[in-house]
Amino acid sequence: MRYMEWLVLFVISGLGIALANFVGFDVGFRDSLPGILVLLAIAAAGVAVSKVVPLRLPVVAYVSIIGLLAACPVSPCREFVIEAAGKINFTAPLTMVGAYAGISIGDQIRTFLKQGWKMILVGVFVMTGTFIGSALIAQVMLMVTGMI
């Protein structure tokens, strides 16, 4: 992927995170901006490192390592990174990840349908099981903690 494409994706991601953080959690754009810039800088550094380092790891591994190093206790920018990223609700970036995943598999629906009705049935059962399992775990944890 060309660097200009990465830049465009980072800008779109940043705007999406800001919008999700504002709409979903009522955090203003000015409050979100430092955290968004920190997260995008870590992501951009991860992309750059993945191009330079000869070890063939996924970009997400490099981003995770850089993020951990930026927030570790010996990092000089630790306080700023943690404070800025703390204003971004965790589910705001996940909204963008879900949107990207939906877009990426959208063109593969025909291939999925060609595999037959059994595969569709398996997919429905997997999604239903995942939903019910998540709901049961949430219910038990809420009951254990006394929230309900």
C-alpha positions as CSV (number, residue, x, y, z in Angstrom):
1,M,0.0,0.0,0.0
2,R,1.4,3.4,-0.9
3,Y,2.1,5.9,1.8
4,M,-0.5,8.3,0.5
5,E,-3.1,5.6,0.9
6,W,-2.0,5.0,4.5
7,L,-2.2,8.7,5.2
8,V,-5.8,8.9,3.8
9,L,-6.8,5.9,5.8
10,F,-5.3,7.4,9.0
11,V,-7.2,10.6,8.4
12,I,-10.4,8.8,7.8
13,S,-9.8,6.6,10.9
14,G,-9.0,9.6,13.0
15,L,-12.2,11.4,11.9
16,G,-14.2,8.2,12.5
17,I,-12.8,7.8,16.0
18,A,-13.5,11.4,16.8
19,L,-17.1,11.1,15.6
20,A,-17.7,7.9,17.5
21,N,-16.1,9.3,20.6
22,F,-18.3,12.4,20.4
23,V,-21.6,10.7,19.5
24,G,-21.2,7.7,21.7
25,F,-19.5,9.1,24.7
26,D,-20.0,12.9,24.5
27,V,-16.2,13.6,24.4
28,G,-15.5,16.8,22.5
29,F,-13.2,16.9,19.4
30,R,-10.7,19.1,21.2
31,D,-10.5,16.7,24.1
32,S,-10.2,13.7,21.7
33,L,-7.6,15.2,19.4
34,P,-4.4,14.5,21.5
35,G,-5.5,10.9,22.0
36,I,-6.3,10.4,18.4
37,L,-3.0,11.9,17.3
38,V,-1.1,9.6,19.7
39,L,-3.0,6.5,18.5
40,L,-2.5,7.4,14.9
41,A,1.2,8.3,15.5
42,I,1.7,4.8,17.0
43,A,-0.1,3.2,14.1
44,A,2.0,5.2,11.6
45,A,5.2,4.3,13.4
46,G,4.1,0.6,13.3
47,V,3.6,0.8,9.6
48,A,7.0,2.5,9.1
49,V,8.8,0.0,11.3
50,S,7.2,-3.0,9.4
51,K,8.7,-1.7,6.2
52,V,12.2,-1.2,7.6
53,V,12.7,-4.2,9.9
54,P,13.5,-7.4,8.0
55,L,11.5,-9.5,10.5
56,R,8.2,-10.3,8.7
57,L,5.7,-9.7,11.4
58,P,2.2,-8.3,10.9
59,V,1.8,-4.5,11.2
60,V,-0.5,-5.0,14.2
61,A,2.4,-6.7,16.1
62,Y,4.7,-3.7,15.5
63,V,1.9,-1.3,16.4
64,S,1.3,-3.2,19.7
65,I,5.0,-3.3,20.6
66,I,5.4,0.5,19.9
67,G,2.2,1.2,21.9
68,L,3.5,-0.8,24.8
69,L,6.9,0.9,24.7
70,A,5.3,4.3,24.5
71,A,3.2,3.6,27.6
72,C,5.7,1.6,29.7
73,P,7.0,3.0,33.0
74,V,10.5,3.8,31.6
75,S,9.1,5.8,28.6
76,P,9.6,9.6,29.0
77,C,6.3,10.3,27.2
78,R,4.4,7.7,29.3
79,E,2.2,10.2,31.2
80,F,1.2,12.1,28.1
81,V,0.5,8.9,26.1
82,I,-1.7,7.4,28.8
83,E,-3.5,10.7,29.6
84,A,-4.2,11.4,25.9
85,A,-5.2,7.9,24.9
86,G,-7.3,7.7,28.1
87,K,-9.8,10.2,26.6
88,I,-10.5,7.9,23.7
89,N,-13.1,5.3,24.7
90,F,-12.0,1.9,23.8
91,T,-15.1,1.1,21.7
92,A,-14.7,4.2,19.5
93,P,-11.8,2.7,17.5
94,L,-13.7,-0.6,17.5
95,T,-16.5,1.0,15.6
96,M,-14.1,1.8,12.8
97,V,-12.6,-1.7,12.9
98,G,-16.1,-3.2,12.6
99,A,-16.9,-0.9,9.6
100,Y,-13.6,-1.8,7.9
101,A,-14.2,-5.5,8.4
102,G,-17.8,-5.2,7.0
103,I,-16.5,-3.4,4.0
104,S,-13.7,-5.9,3.4
105,I,-15.9,-8.9,3.4
106,G,-18.7,-7.3,1.5
107,D,-17.3,-8.2,-1.8
108,Q,-16.9,-11.9,-0.8
109,I,-20.6,-12.6,-0.1
110,R,-21.1,-14.3,-3.5
111,T,-18.2,-16.6,-2.8
112,F,-19.7,-17.4,0.6
113,L,-23.1,-18.1,-1.0
114,K,-21.6,-20.5,-3.6
115,Q,-20.4,-22.8,-0.8
116,G,-24.0,-23.9,-0.3
117,W,-26.7,-23.7,2.2
118,K,-24.8,-25.8,4.7
119,M,-22.1,-23.1,5.1
120,I,-24.8,-20.5,5.5
121,L,-26.4,-22.6,8.2
122,V,-23.1,-23.0,10.0
123,G,-22.5,-19.3,9.8
124,V,-25.9,-18.6,11.3
125,F,-25.2,-21.0,14.2
126,V,-21.8,-19.6,14.8
127,M,-23.1,-16.0,15.0
128,T,-26.0,-17.1,17.2
129,G,-23.8,-19.1,19.5
130,T,-21.3,-16.3,19.8
131,F,-24.1,-13.8,20.7
132,I,-25.7,-16.1,23.2
133,G,-22.4,-17.1,24.8
134,S,-21.4,-13.4,25.1
135,A,-24.8,-12.6,26.6
136,L,-24.5,-15.4,29.1
137,I,-21.0,-14.4,30.2
138,A,-22.1,-10.8,30.6
139,Q,-25.2,-11.9,32.6
140,V,-23.1,-14.1,35.0
141,M,-20.5,-11.4,35.4
142,L,-23.1,-8.7,36.1
143,M,-24.8,-11.0,38.7
144,V,-21.4,-11.9,40.3
145,T,-20.5,-8.2,40.7
146,G,-23.9,-7.3,42.0
147,M,-24.7,-4.9,39.2
148,I,-28.0,-6.7,38.6
